[in-house]
Amino acid sequence: MPRARITLVAAVVIVAVGTIAVLITLDKLGSQDTSPAPAGLPAAAPVEPQAPAVQVEVVPAIAPEATSSAEPVSMDAKVAGVLDSFSEDEFQALQKEMGRRQMRKGQDQMKHQLPSDTMLYGLQWHNGGAIKLDEAQKASIQQISDGFRPRQDAALKAAWEQDAAIRDRIAAAESGGRQEEIRGLIEQMQQSQQQIVAVHAALDKEYRELLRGVLTAEQMEYLESPYSKQP
């Protein structure tokens, strides 16, 4: 059977069922006893159908969250609160550790710096900045420095590792209060530093030759002045 015809038949059936339900309801209402009440008694009031009671769910009101009027704590106040919670021994240990970290940070920043780099930095003040580097020179020198860094890493890797190991041993000796051991380790660290300086001096000669193609004659003369030479 076509779908449209099926839909039409279903609609007719639904209307017919609804009509029968209405007639049945009216018949029940008409069959209720409407005979007059006996003499002397008041007539009973017709009973009206009562609508079903509707249950209303009472939802308790939710109080809005109290908004805090306190101002946010500043970083300085947080740090001060943490420091105030330390004992004297803990505070001294913190100072030592911060000093070691600051020293290592400076060492990491300086370990690739060669003597010629220091002299290049001083060009901006030499003779009132008359022969300071221009932007093109700075870009070229940065490229040379980046390219030369693997050469430094290869030449200084062993010396850097030895120096770092000695510093770790010094830190451990300080924590354990072994002062006699610390003095011997400091001597070893000084020897390690001298080795690093010597390697830097040898590398700087190679680095300076690379800079020669970028600097002017006056700039190169300043770079090779006695102030740039290691003792």
Buried (B, 14 or more C-beta within 10 A) or exposed (E): EEEEEEEEEEEEEEEEEEEEEEEEEEEEEEEEEEEEEEEEEEEEEEEEEEEEEEEEEEEEEEEEEEEEEEEEEEEEEEEEEEEEEEEEEEEEBEEEEEEBEEEEEEEEEEBBEBBBBBBBEBBEEBEEEEBBBEEEBEEBBEEBBEEBEEEBEEBBEEBBEBBEEBBEBBBEBBEEEBEEBBEEBEEBBEEBEEBBEEBBBEBBEEBBEBBEEBBEEEBBEBBBEEEBEEE
